[in-house]
Amino acid sequence: MYGLLIGSLLLPLLLMGQKGVPLDNVVIRNATRINSPGSEFSPVSYQDGLVYVTSRQRSGPVDAVTGETYYELYYAELDRDRMPLKPEPFSVQLNSQLHEGPVSFDRRANRMYFTRSNQVLGVGRADSQGKIRLKIYEAIRGPYDWEQIKPLPFNGDSYSCMHPALSPDGEKLYFASDRPGGYGGWDIYVVEREGNSWSAPINLGPEINTAKNEGFPFIHDNGVLFFSSNGHRGMGGIDLYMIDISSNTWGNLIQLGAPINSESDDFGLFLTDDQHGYFSSNRPGGLGKDDIYQFEARVGLQGMKPAGPLASRLVVYDKVTRRPLPGVAVRIFEQTPDGEVTEAQLYNLELFPDDGASGQMNLRRVLKPEAQLGEPRLVTGKNGDGVFQVADDKVYLLLVTKSGYQTQEVAFEPRLQPDNAALEIQLEPSNCITLSGKVLDMEHQDAPIAHPLVRINNDCDNQEILVRGNADGSYEYCLAIGCNYVIRAEKDGFQWNEVAVSTMNVRGTRSFSANVRLKPGSGGSSSEEPALAEGSVIILENIYYDFNKATIRRGETRDLEALAQLMLQFKSMEIELGAHTDSRGASEYNLQLSLRRAEAARQFLVKRGIEPFRIRVFGYGESQPRNRCVDGVDCTEEEHQFNRRVEVRVLRIDGPVKATELQRNKQNKPD
């Protein structure tokens, strides 16, 4: 197994005789869809799935000792039961002809650390003993694939470093190494970030390391270190252990016990929360040499301390004067792992006419007006400060608002805040005056006109700004001070109209209100046209995939989240999901890629609770470009991006739905 592999040298695995204490209420399942007759191990969370190490590929160089092809990194999305689905290679750039993995990602999955055989230009580099050692590398997620790959400075050519595990705050990296000066074969070490580099490695000492082998570290959010060892008293083979190292006084070493540990090799544990996770084992009954298992510990793992409430303090300042700001409203939302907050808490759904295509619409999430966001968690006092309760293992988004200042969104992780230190927030004064208003039907009791086009012209630089109004006819824009403006509203079926406002010689005020009333023209009416009906086409442009992949990037699924929300509101809605690529690459390949991308979008919706029968998928490849960018035409990346989209066609819905009804249904749902 790779955990104790030094190049091509497999260290002996010695059985320990003592039984462990069984864990109660633990359910274990073999991840059958990703396990193979070879080895699969060391899974970690990435996006909506797992990245893991495997020897499943059937061709390529074979390691003479293991008899398997060299290990590579694969990725598999998870179903609603947290079980991996169909696997695929993780990265073209990372996988080489030698070993890769295990890996560790930072919290946003923009930076990764991984084990790789020591190599130069893709060729293994042996030491003076003829062995190819292992090193830890860093990579940055680029627009298409992982890039800027480089070895870390504490690696060596005469010993190996492997099994990186990044701490939740990204400031420490735990790893295994057989470097000189340790306690035995493999020891666990830690390095601390020092600017753009790392400190010298520190051995974690005899409480963890033994004369034999320790590896596969994983550090939990609450400071508990998990690792594997065949040197402590265990159940046999390699066993899993945990120890609390969150304070100066460490806790007791705990052997996890059955059924996670067994008389076989058990290693490579990763927790997704306090009750769920994955590990690797070569126990009897598996599909291959090493298999990945999913487990649920319904009462938690023994020795794990739950995260408790934490009192946090913040202070808000004026960014220019540095004076404390009283009366600042702070609303606090818990974030998901990809940096999002629950949709219903912050956004209304709106369908806007697509200005570039007749009859098509864009689905957007619009930040709710402040009045719809509920009461703030706190309002700062005369010294600009306030205290609030949070959990120390969560991540939060703070929405900070005050009249006359720019609204600010602040990401907050309590565990990263220094002890007794207040979170300081600086609000920037608005150098503009907020213009808000509605576009109304003057002949139908001032009924709102949905999604009007509002043109804002000024006499300072004669610039024209286009603003698309919301479903209730409302619009908003921040006007520069010292100009005269003409606000012109337009809507098909109505006669345009305009009003004038001025920000010359204003005193004290920070907002203007300007309603524009339109008179129906040919075909005009206050009755609102349907926004959603059978045959409607919705363009989803803000879905991003890794280059050459059908995997949707976490944190970049906002349009799909909105579509899921829409389909949860309207239970009769059935759709066709059609994915389109740009023209680069072979047309047949693009056709298959678009189909896989449409299927990935379908799986995303299913995991959000949409019944599979309500979604049909099609891949159109490069056959339906929206601009001039076909084969042989030079185009910018932005022009190619315009052709990469997912189109949603409504196949069935009970009755047409109006734009204002979308918003009303949204507001009536409990947050």
Secondary structure as a PSIPRED ss2 file (coil, helix, strand):
# PSIPRED VFORMAT (PSIPRED V4.0)

   1 M C   1.000  0.000  0.000
   2 Y H   0.000  1.000  0.000
   3 G H   0.000  1.000  0.000
   4 L H   0.000  1.000  0.000
   5 L E   0.000  0.000  1.000
   6 I E   0.000  0.000  1.000
   7 G C   1.000  0.000  0.000
   8 S C   1.000  0.000  0.000
   9 L E   0.000  0.000  1.000
  10 L E   0.000  0.000  1.000
  11 L C   1.000  0.000  0.000
  12 P C   1.000  0.000  0.000
  13 L C   1.000  0.000  0.000
  14 L C   1.000  0.000  0.000
  15 L C   1.000  0.000  0.000
  16 M C   1.000  0.000  0.000
  17 G C   1.000  0.000  0.000
  18 Q C   1.000  0.000  0.000
  19 K C   1.000  0.000  0.000
  20 G C   1.000  0.000  0.000
  21 V C   1.000  0.000  0.000
  22 P C   1.000  0.000  0.000
  23 L C   1.000  0.000  0.000
  24 D C   1.000  0.000  0.000
  25 N C   1.000  0.000  0.000
  26 V E   0.000  0.000  1.000
  27 V E   0.000  0.000  1.000
  28 I E   0.000  0.000  1.000
  29 R E   0.000  0.000  1.000
  30 N E   0.000  0.000  1.000
  31 A C   1.000  0.000  0.000
  32 T C   1.000  0.000  0.000
  33 R C   1.000  0.000  0.000
  34 I C   1.000  0.000  0.000
  35 N C   1.000  0.000  0.000
  36 S C   1.000  0.000  0.000
  37 P C   1.000  0.000  0.000
  38 G C   1.000  0.000  0.000
  39 S E   0.000  0.000  1.000
  40 E E   0.000  0.000  1.000
  41 F E   0.000  0.000  1.000
  42 S E   0.000  0.000  1.000
  43 P E   0.000  0.000  1.000
  44 V E   0.000  0.000  1.000
  45 S E   0.000  0.000  1.000
  46 Y E   0.000  0.000  1.000
  47 Q C   1.000  0.000  0.000
  48 D C   1.000  0.000  0.000
  49 G E   0.000  0.000  1.000
  50 L E   0.000  0.000  1.000
  51 V E   0.000  0.000  1.000
  52 Y E   0.000  0.000  1.000
  53 V E   0.000  0.000  1.000
  54 T E   0.000  0.000  1.000
  55 S C   1.000  0.000  0.000
  56 R C   1.000  0.000  0.000
  57 Q C   1.000  0.000  0.000
  58 R C   1.000  0.000  0.000
  59 S C   1.000  0.000  0.000
  60 G C   1.000  0.000  0.000
  61 P C   1.000  0.000  0.000
  62 V E   0.000  0.000  1.000
  63 D C   1.000  0.000  0.000
  64 A C   1.000  0.000  0.000
  65 V C   1.000  0.000  0.000
  66 T C   1.000  0.000  0.000
  67 G C   1.000  0.000  0.000
  68 E C   1.000  0.000  0.000
  69 T E   0.000  0.000  1.000
  70 Y C   1.000  0.000  0.000
  71 Y C   1.000  0.000  0.000
  72 E E   0.000  0.000  1.000
  73 L E   0.000  0.000  1.000
  74 Y E   0.000  0.000  1.000
  75 Y E   0.000  0.000  1.000
  76 A E   0.000  0.000  1.000
  77 E E   0.000  0.000  1.000
  78 L E   0.000  0.000  1.000
  79 D C   1.000  0.000  0.000
  80 R C   1.000  0.000  0.000
  81 D C   1.000  0.000  0.000
  82 R C   1.000  0.000  0.000
  83 M C   1.000  0.000  0.000
  84 P E   0.000  0.000  1.000
  85 L E   0.000  0.000  1.000
  86 K E   0.000  0.000  1.000
  87 P E   0.000  0.000  1.000
  88 E E   0.000  0.000  1.000
  89 P E   0.000  0.000  1.000
  90 F C   1.000  0.000  0.000
  91 S C   1.000  0.000  0.000
  92 V C   1.000  0.000  0.000
  93 Q C   1.000  0.000  0.000
  94 L C   1.000  0.000  0.000
  95 N C   1.000  0.000  0.000
  96 S C   1.000  0.000  0.000
  97 Q C   1.000  0.000  0.000
  98 L C   1.000  0.000  0.000
  99 H C   1.000  0.000  0.000
 100 E E   0.000  0.000  1.000
 101 G E   0.000  0.000  1.000
 102 P E   0.000  0.000  1.000
 103 V E   0.000  0.000  1.000
 104 S E   0.000  0.000  1.000
 105 F E   0.000  0.000  1.000
 106 D C   1.000  0.000  0.000
 107 R C   1.000  0.000  0.000
 108 R C   1.000  0.000  0.000
 109 A C   1.000  0.000  0.000
 110 N C   1.000  0.000  0.000
 111 R E   0.000  0.000  1.000
 112 M E   0.000  0.000  1.000
 113 Y E   0.000  0.000  1.000
 114 F E   0.000  0.000  1.000
 115 T E   0.000  0.000  1.000
 116 R E   0.000  0.000  1.000
 117 S E   0.000  0.000  1.000
 118 N C   1.000  0.000  0.000
 119 Q E   0.000  0.000  1.000
 120 V E   0.000  0.000  1.000
 121 L C   1.000  0.000  0.000
 122 G C   1.000  0.000  0.000
 123 V E   0.000  0.000  1.000
 124 G E   0.000  0.000  1.000
 125 R C   1.000  0.000  0.000
 126 A E   0.000  0.000  1.000
 127 D C   1.000  0.000  0.000
 128 S C   1.000  0.000  0.000
 129 Q C   1.000  0.000  0.000
 130 G C   1.000  0.000  0.000
 131 K C   1.000  0.000  0.000
 132 I E   0.000  0.000  1.000
 133 R C   1.000  0.000  0.000
 134 L E   0.000  0.000  1.000
 135 K E   0.000  0.000  1.000
 136 I E   0.000  0.000  1.000
 137 Y E   0.000  0.000  1.000
 138 E E   0.000  0.000  1.000
 139 A E   0.000  0.000  1.000
 140 I E   0.000  0.000  1.000
 141 R E   0.000  0.000  1.000
 142 G C   1.000  0.000  0.000
 143 P C   1.000  0.000  0.000
 144 Y C   1.000  0.000  0.000
 145 D C   1.000  0.000  0.000
 146 W E   0.000  0.000  1.000
 147 E E   0.000  0.000  1.000
 148 Q E   0.000  0.000  1.000
 149 I E   0.000  0.000  1.000
 150 K E   0.000  0.000  1.000
 151 P E   0.000  0.000  1.000
 152 L C   1.000  0.000  0.000
 153 P C   1.000  0.000  0.000
 154 F C   1.000  0.000  0.000
 155 N C   1.000  0.000  0.000
 156 G C   1.000  0.000  0.000
 157 D C   1.000  0.000  0.000
 158 S C   1.000  0.000  0.000
 159 Y C   1.000  0.000  0.000
 160 S C   1.000  0.000  0.000
 161 C E   0.000  0.000  1.000
 162 M E   0.000  0.000  1.000
 163 H E   0.000  0.000  1.000
 164 P E   0.000  0.000  1.000
 165 A E   0.000  0.000  1.000
 166 L E   0.000  0.000  1.000
 167 S C   1.000  0.000  0.000
 168 P C   1.000  0.000  0.000
 169 D C   1.000  0.000  0.000
 170 G C   1.000  0.000  0.000
 171 E C   1.000  0.000  0.000
 172 K E   0.000  0.000  1.000
 173 L E   0.000  0.000  1.000
 174 Y E   0.000  0.000  1.000
 175 F E   0.000  0.000  1.000
 176 A E   0.000  0.000  1.000
 177 S E   0.000  0.000  1.000
 178 D C   1.000  0.000  0.000
 179 R C   1.000  0.000  0.000
 180 P C   1.000  0.000  0.000
 181 G C   1.000  0.000  0.000
 182 G C   1.000  0.000  0.000
 183 Y C   1.000  0.000  0.000
 184 G C   1.000  0.000  0.000
 185 G C   1.000  0.000  0.000
 186 W E   0.000  0.000  1.000
 187 D E   0.000  0.000  1.000
 188 I E   0.000  0.000  1.000
 189 Y E   0.000  0.000  1.000
 190 V E   0.000  0.000  1.000
 191 V E   0.000  0.000  1.000
 192 E E   0.000  0.000  1.000
 193 R E   0.000  0.000  1.000
 194 E E   0.000  0.000  1.000
 195 G C   1.000  0.000  0.000
 196 N C   1.000  0.000  0.000
 197 S E   0.000  0.000  1.000
 198 W E   0.000  0.000  1.000
 199 S C   1.000  0.000  0.000
 200 A C   1.000  0.000  0.000
 201 P C   1.000  0.000  0.000
 202 I E   0.000  0.000  1.000
 203 N E   0.000  0.000  1.000
 204 L C   1.000  0.000  0.000
 205 G C   1.000  0.000  0.000
 206 P C   1.000  0.000  0.000
 207 E C   1.000  0.000  0.000
 208 I C   1.000  0.000  0.000
 209 N C   1.000  0.000  0.000
 210 T C   1.000  0.000  0.000
 211 A C   1.000  0.000  0.000
 212 K C   1.000  0.000  0.000
 213 N E   0.000  0.000  1.000
 214 E E   0.000  0.000  1.000
 215 G E   0.000  0.000  1.000
 216 F E   0.000  0.000  1.000
 217 P E   0.000  0.000  1.000
 218 F E   0.000  0.000  1.000
 219 I E   0.000  0.000  1.000
 220 H C   1.000  0.000  0.000
 221 D C   1.000  0.000  0.000
 222 N C   1.000  0.000  0.000
 223 G C   1.000  0.000  0.000
 224 V E   0.000  0.000  1.000
 225 L E   0.000  0.000  1.000
 226 F E   0.000  0.000  1.000
 227 F E   0.000  0.000  1.000
 228 S E   0.000  0.000  1.000
 229 S E   0.000  0.000  1.000
 230 N C   1.000  0.000  0.000
 231 G C   1.000  0.000  0.000
 232 H C   1.000  0.000  0.000
 233 R C   1.000  0.000  0.000
 234 G C   1.000  0.000  0.000
 235 M C   1.000  0.000  0.000
 236 G C   1.000  0.000  0.000
 237 G C   1.000  0.000  0.000
 238 I C   1.000  0.000  0.000
 239 D E   0.000  0.000  1.000
 240 L E   0.000  0.000  1.000
 241 Y E   0.000  0.000  1.000
 242 M E   0.000  0.000  1.000
 243 I E   0.000  0.000  1.000
 244 D E   0.000  0.000  1.000
 245 I C   1.000  0.000  0.000
 246 S C   1.000  0.000  0.000
 247 S C   1.000  0.000  0.000
 248 N C   1.000  0.000  0.000
 249 T C   1.000  0.000  0.000
 250 W C   1.000  0.000  0.000
 251 G C   1.000  0.000  0.000
 252 N C   1.000  0.000  0.000
 253 L C   1.000  0.000  0.000
 254 I E   0.000  0.000  1.000
 255 Q E   0.000  0.000  1.000
 256 L C   1.000  0.000  0.000
 257 G C   1.000  0.000  0.000
 258 A C   1.000  0.000  0.000
 259 P C   1.000  0.000  0.000
 260 I C   1.000  0.000  0.000
 261 N C   1.000  0.000  0.000
 262 S C   1.000  0.000  0.000
 263 E C   1.000  0.000  0.000
 264 S C   1.000  0.000  0.000
 265 D C   1.000  0.000  0.000
 266 D E   0.000  0.000  1.000
 267 F E   0.000  0.000  1.000
 268 G E   0.000  0.000  1.000
 269 L E   0.000  0.000  1.000
 270 F E   0.000  0.000  1.000
 271 L E   0.000  0.000  1.000
 272 T C   1.000  0.000  0.000
 273 D C   1.000  0.000  0.000
 274 D C   1.000  0.000  0.000
 275 Q C   1.000  0.000  0.000
 276 H E   0.000  0.000  1.000
 277 G E   0.000  0.000  1.000
 278 Y E   0.000  0.000  1.000
 279 F E   0.000  0.000  1.000
 280 S E   0.000  0.000  1.000
 281 S E   0.000  0.000  1.000
 282 N C   1.000  0.000  0.000
 283 R C   1.000  0.000  0.000
 284 P C   1.000  0.000  0.000
 285 G C   1.000  0.000  0.000
 286 G C   1.000  0.000  0.000
 287 L C   1.000  0.000  0.000
 288 G C   1.000  0.000  0.000
 289 K C   1.000  0.000  0.000
 290 D E   0.000  0.000  1.000
 291 D E   0.000  0.000  1.000
 292 I E   0.000  0.000  1.000
 293 Y E   0.000  0.000  1.000
 294 Q E   0.000  0.000  1.000
 295 F E   0.000  0.000  1.000
 296 E E   0.000  0.000  1.000
 297 A E   0.000  0.000  1.000
 298 R C   1.000  0.000  0.000
 299 V C   1.000  0.000  0.000
 300 G C   1.000  0.000  0.000
 301 L C   1.000  0.000  0.000
 302 Q C   1.000  0.000  0.000
 303 G C   1.000  0.000  0.000
 304 M C   1.000  0.000  0.000
 305 K C   1.000  0.000  0.000
 306 P C   1.000  0.000  0.000
 307 A C   1.000  0.000  0.000
 308 G C   1.000  0.000  0.000
 309 P E   0.000  0.000  1.000
 310 L E   0.000  0.000  1.000
 311 A E   0.000  0.000  1.000
 312 S E   0.000  0.000  1.000
 313 R E   0.000  0.000  1.000
 314 L E   0.000  0.000  1.000
 315 V E   0.000  0.000  1.000
 316 V E   0.000  0.000  1.000
 317 Y E   0.000  0.000  1.000
 318 D E   0.000  0.000  1.000
 319 K C   1.000  0.000  0.000
 320 V C   1.000  0.000  0.000
 321 T C   1.000  0.000  0.000
 322 R C   1.000  0.000  0.000
 323 R C   1.000  0.000  0.000
 324 P E   0.000  0.000  1.000
 325 L C   1.000  0.000  0.000
 326 P C   1.000  0.000  0.000
 327 G C   1.000  0.000  0.000
 328 V C   1.000  0.000  0.000
 329 A E   0.000  0.000  1.000
 330 V E   0.000  0.000  1.000
 331 R E   0.000  0.000  1.000
 332 I E   0.000  0.000  1.000
 333 F E   0.000  0.000  1.000
 334 E E   0.000  0.000  1.000
 335 Q E   0.000  0.000  1.000
 336 T C   1.000  0.000  0.000
 337 P C   1.000  0.000  0.000
 338 D C   1.000  0.000  0.000
 339 G C   1.000  0.000  0.000
 340 E C   1.000  0.000  0.000
 341 V E   0.000  0.000  1.000
 342 T C   1.000  0.000  0.000
 343 E H   0.000  1.000  0.000
 344 A H   0.000  1.000  0.000
 345 Q H   0.000  1.000  0.000
 346 L H   0.000  1.000  0.000
 347 Y E   0.000  0.000  1.000
 348 N E   0.000  0.000  1.000
 349 L E   0.000  0.000  1.000
 350 E E   0.000  0.000  1.000
 351 L E   0.000  0.000  1.000
 352 F E   0.000  0.000  1.000
 353 P E   0.000  0.000  1.000
 354 D C   1.000  0.000  0.000
 355 D C   1.000  0.000  0.000
 356 G C   1.000  0.000  0.000
 357 A C   1.000  0.000  0.000
 358 S C   1.000  0.000  0.000
 359 G C   1.000  0.000  0.000
 360 Q E   0.000  0.000  1.000
 361 M E   0.000  0.000  1.000
 362 N E   0.000  0.000  1.000
 363 L E   0.000  0.000  1.000
 364 R E   0.000  0.000  1.000
 365 R E   0.000  0.000  1.000
 366 V E   0.000  0.000  1.000
 367 L E   0.000  0.000  1.000
 368 K C   1.000  0.000  0.000
 369 P C   1.000  0.000  0.000
 370 E H   0.000  1.000  0.000
 371 A H   0.000  1.000  0.000
 372 Q H   0.000  1.000  0.000
 373 L C   1.000  0.000  0.000
 374 G C   1.000  0.000  0.000
 375 E C   1.000  0.000  0.000
 376 P C   1.000  0.000  0.000
 377 R C   1.000  0.000  0.000
 378 L E   0.000  0.000  1.000
 379 V E   0.000  0.000  1.000
 380 T C   1.000  0.000  0.000
 381 G C   1.000  0.000  0.000
 382 K C   1.000  0.000  0.000
 383 N C   1.000  0.000  0.000
 384 G C   1.000  0.000  0.000
 385 D E   0.000  0.000  1.000
 386 G E   0.000  0.000  1.000
 387 V E   0.000  0.000  1.000
 388 F E   0.000  0.000  1.000
 389 Q E   0.000  0.000  1.000
 390 V E   0.000  0.000  1.000
 391 A E   0.000  0.000  1.000
 392 D C   1.000  0.000  0.000
 393 D C   1.000  0.000  0.000
 394 K C   1.000  0.000  0.000
 395 V C   1.000  0.000  0.000
 396 Y E   0.000  0.000  1.000
 397 L E   0.000  0.000  1.000
 398 L E   0.000  0.000  1.000
 399 L E   0.000  0.000  1.000
 400 V E   0.000  0.000  1.000
 401 T E   0.000  0.000  1.000
 402 K C   1.000  0.000  0.000
 403 S C   1.000  0.000  0.000
 404 G C   1.000  0.000  0.000
 405 Y E   0.000  0.000  1.000
 406 Q C   1.000  0.000  0.000
 407 T C   1.000  0.000  0.000
 408 Q E   0.000  0.000  1.000
 409 E E   0.000  0.000  1.000
 410 V E   0.000  0.000  1.000
 411 A E   0.000  0.000  1.000
 412 F E   0.000  0.000  1.000
 413 E C   1.000  0.000  0.000
 414 P H   0.000  1.000  0.000
 415 R H   0.000  1.000  0.000
 416 L H   0.000  1.000  0.000
 417 Q C   1.000  0.000  0.000
 418 P C   1.000  0.000  0.000
 419 D C   1.000  0.000  0.000
 420 N C   1.000  0.000  0.000
 421 A C   1.000  0.000  0.000
 422 A C   1.000  0.000  0.000
 423 L E   0.000  0.000  1.000
 424 E E   0.000  0.000  1.000
 425 I E   0.000  0.000  1.000
 426 Q E   0.000  0.000  1.000
 427 L E   0.000  0.000  1.000
 428 E C   1.000  0.000  0.000
 429 P E   0.000  0.000  1.000
 430 S C   1.000  0.000  0.000
 431 N C   1.000  0.000  0.000
 432 C E   0.000  0.000  1.000
 433 I E   0.000  0.000  1.000
 434 T E   0.000  0.000  1.000
 435 L E   0.000  0.000  1.000
 436 S E   0.000  0.000  1.000
 437 G E   0.000  0.000  1.000
 438 K E   0.000  0.000  1.000
 439 V E   0.000  0.000  1.000
 440 L E   0.000  0.000  1.000
 441 D E   0.000  0.000  1.000
 442 M C   1.000  0.000  0.000
 443 E C   1.000  0.000  0.000
 444 H C   1.000  0.000  0.000
 445 Q C   1.000  0.000  0.000
 446 D C   1.000  0.000  0.000
 447 A E   0.000  0.000  1.000
 448 P E   0.000  0.000  1.000
 449 I C   1.000  0.000  0.000
 450 A C   1.000  0.000  0.000
 451 H C   1.000  0.000  0.000
 452 P C   1.000  0.000  0.000
 453 L E   0.000  0.000  1.000
 454 V E   0.000  0.000  1.000
 455 R E   0.000  0.000  1.000
 456 I E   0.000  0.000  1.000
 457 N E   0.000  0.000  1.000
 458 N E   0.000  0.000  1.000
 459 D C   1.000  0.000  0.000
 460 C C   1.000  0.000  0.000
 461 D C   1.000  0.000  0.000
 462 N C   1.000  0.000  0.000
 463 Q C   1.000  0.000  0.000
 464 E E   0.000  0.000  1.000
 465 I E   0.000  0.000  1.000
 466 L E   0.000  0.000  1.000
 467 V E   0.000  0.000  1.000
 468 R E   0.000  0.000  1.000
 469 G C   1.000  0.000  0.000
 470 N C   1.000  0.000  0.000
 471 A C   1.000  0.000  0.000
 472 D C   1.000  0.000  0.000
 473 G C   1.000  0.000  0.000
 474 S E   0.000  0.000  1.000
 475 Y E   0.000  0.000  1.000
 476 E E   0.000  0.000  1.000
 477 Y E   0.000  0.000  1.000
 478 C E   0.000  0.000  1.000
 479 L E   0.000  0.000  1.000
 480 A E   0.000  0.000  1.000
 481 I C   1.000  0.000  0.000
 482 G C   1.000  0.000  0.000
 483 C C   1.000  0.000  0.000
 484 N E   0.000  0.000  1.000
 485 Y E   0.000  0.000  1.000
 486 V E   0.000  0.000  1.000
 487 I E   0.000  0.000  1.000
 488 R E   0.000  0.000  1.000
 489 A E   0.000  0.000  1.000
 490 E E   0.000  0.000  1.000
 491 K C   1.000  0.000  0.000
 492 D C   1.000  0.000  0.000
 493 G C   1.000  0.000  0.000
 494 F E   0.000  0.000  1.000
 495 Q E   0.000  0.000  1.000
 496 W C   1.000  0.000  0.000
 497 N E   0.000  0.000  1.000
 498 E E   0.000  0.000  1.000
 499 V E   0.000  0.000  1.000
 500 A E   0.000  0.000  1.000
 501 V E   0.000  0.000  1.000
 502 S E   0.000  0.000  1.000
 503 T C   1.000  0.000  0.000
 504 M C   1.000  0.000  0.000
 505 N C   1.000  0.000  0.000
 506 V C   1.000  0.000  0.000
 507 R C   1.000  0.000  0.000
 508 G C   1.000  0.000  0.000
 509 T C   1.000  0.000  0.000
 510 R C   1.000  0.000  0.000
 511 S E   0.000  0.000  1.000
 512 F E   0.000  0.000  1.000
 513 S E   0.000  0.000  1.000
 514 A C   1.000  0.000  0.000
 515 N C   1.000  0.000  0.000
 516 V E   0.000  0.000  1.000
 517 R E   0.000  0.000  1.000
 518 L E   0.000  0.000  1.000
 519 K E   0.000  0.000  1.000
 520 P E   0.000  0.000  1.000
 521 G C   1.000  0.000  0.000
 522 S C   1.000  0.000  0.000
 523 G C   1.000  0.000  0.000
 524 G C   1.000  0.000  0.000
 525 S C   1.000  0.000  0.000
 526 S C   1.000  0.000  0.000
 527 S C   1.000  0.000  0.000
 528 E C   1.000  0.000  0.000
 529 E C   1.000  0.000  0.000
 530 P E   0.000  0.000  1.000
 531 A E   0.000  0.000  1.000
 532 L E   0.000  0.000  1.000
 533 A C   1.000  0.000  0.000
 534 E C   1.000  0.000  0.000
 535 G C   1.000  0.000  0.000
 536 S C   1.000  0.000  0.000
 537 V E   0.000  0.000  1.000
 538 I E   0.000  0.000  1.000
 539 I E   0.000  0.000  1.000
 540 L E   0.000  0.000  1.000
 541 E C   1.000  0.000  0.000
 542 N C   1.000  0.000  0.000
 543 I C   1.000  0.000  0.000
 544 Y C   1.000  0.000  0.000
 545 Y E   0.000  0.000  1.000
 546 D C   1.000  0.000  0.000
 547 F C   1.000  0.000  0.000
 548 N C   1.000  0.000  0.000
 549 K C   1.000  0.000  0.000
 550 A C   1.000  0.000  0.000
 551 T C   1.000  0.000  0.000
 552 I E   0.000  0.000  1.000
 553 R C   1.000  0.000  0.000
 554 R C   1.000  0.000  0.000
 555 G C   1.000  0.000  0.000
 556 E C   1.000  0.000  0.000
 557 T C   1.000  0.000  0.000
 558 R H   0.000  1.000  0.000
 559 D H   0.000  1.000  0.000
 560 L H   0.000  1.000  0.000
 561 E H   0.000  1.000  0.000
 562 A H   0.000  1.000  0.000
 563 L H   0.000  1.000  0.000
 564 A H   0.000  1.000  0.000
 565 Q H   0.000  1.000  0.000
 566 L H   0.000  1.000  0.000
 567 M H   0.000  1.000  0.000
 568 L H   0.000  1.000  0.000
 569 Q H   0.000  1.000  0.000
 570 F C   1.000  0.000  0.000
 571 K C   1.000  0.000  0.000
 572 S C   1.000  0.000  0.000
 573 M C   1.000  0.000  0.000
 574 E E   0.000  0.000  1.000
 575 I E   0.000  0.000  1.000
 576 E E   0.000  0.000  1.000
 577 L E   0.000  0.000  1.000
 578 G E   0.000  0.000  1.000
 579 A E   0.000  0.000  1.000
 580 H E   0.000  0.000  1.000
 581 T C   1.000  0.000  0.000
 582 D C   1.000  0.000  0.000
 583 S C   1.000  0.000  0.000
 584 R C   1.000  0.000  0.000
 585 G C   1.000  0.000  0.000
 586 A C   1.000  0.000  0.000
 587 S H   0.000  1.000  0.000
 588 E H   0.000  1.000  0.000
 589 Y H   0.000  1.000  0.000
 590 N H   0.000  1.000  0.000
 591 L H   0.000  1.000  0.000
 592 Q H   0.000  1.000  0.000
 593 L H   0.000  1.000  0.000
 594 S H   0.000  1.000  0.000
 595 L H   0.000  1.000  0.000
 596 R H   0.000  1.000  0.000
 597 R H   0.000  1.000  0.000
 598 A H   0.000  1.000  0.000
 599 E H   0.000  1.000  0.000
 600 A H   0.000  1.000  0.000
 601 A H   0.000  1.000  0.000
 602 R H   0.000  1.000  0.000
 603 Q H   0.000  1.000  0.000
 604 F H   0.000  1.000  0.000
 605 L H   0.000  1.000  0.000
 606 V H   0.000  1.000  0.000
 607 K H   0.000  1.000  0.000
 608 R C   1.000  0.000  0.000
 609 G C   1.000  0.000  0.000
 610 I C   1.000  0.000  0.000
 611 E C   1.000  0.000  0.000
 612 P H   0.000  1.000  0.000
 613 F H   0.000  1.000  0.000
 614 R H   0.000  1.000  0.000
 615 I E   0.000  0.000  1.000
 616 R E   0.000  0.000  1.000
 617 V E   0.000  0.000  1.000
 618 F E   0.000  0.000  1.000
 619 G E   0.000  0.000  1.000
 620 Y E   0.000  0.000  1.000
 621 G E   0.000  0.000  1.000
 622 E C   1.000  0.000  0.000
 623 S C   1.000  0.000  0.000
 624 Q C   1.000  0.000  0.000
 625 P C   1.000  0.000  0.000
 626 R C   1.000  0.000  0.000
 627 N C   1.000  0.000  0.000
 628 R C   1.000  0.000  0.000
 629 C C   1.000  0.000  0.000
 630 V C   1.000  0.000  0.000
 631 D C   1.000  0.000  0.000
 632 G C   1.000  0.000  0.000
 633 V C   1.000  0.000  0.000
 634 D C   1.000  0.000  0.000
 635 C C   1.000  0.000  0.000
 636 T C   1.000  0.000  0.000
 637 E H   0.000  1.000  0.000
 638 E H   0.000  1.000  0.000
 639 E H   0.000  1.000  0.000
 640 H H   0.000  1.000  0.000
 641 Q H   0.000  1.000  0.000
 642 F H   0.000  1.000  0.000
 643 N H   0.000  1.000  0.000
 644 R C   1.000  0.000  0.000
 645 R E   0.000  0.000  1.000
 646 V E   0.000  0.000  1.000
 647 E E   0.000  0.000  1.000
 648 V E   0.000  0.000  1.000
 649 R E   0.000  0.000  1.000
 650 V E   0.000  0.000  1.000
 651 L E   0.000  0.000  1.000
 652 R E   0.000  0.000  1.000
 653 I C   1.000  0.000  0.000
 654 D C   1.000  0.000  0.000
 655 G C   1.000  0.000  0.000
 656 P C   1.000  0.000  0.000
 657 V E   0.000  0.000  1.000
 658 K E   0.000  0.000  1.000
 659 A H   0.000  1.000  0.000
 660 T H   0.000  1.000  0.000
 661 E H   0.000  1.000  0.000
 662 L H   0.000  1.000  0.000
 663 Q H   0.000  1.000  0.000
 664 R H   0.000  1.000  0.000
 665 N H   0.000  1.000  0.000
 666 K H   0.000  1.000  0.000
 667 Q H   0.000  1.000  0.000
 668 N H   0.000  1.000  0.000
 669 K C   1.000  0.000  0.000
 670 P C   1.000  0.000  0.000
 671 D C   1.000  0.000  0.000
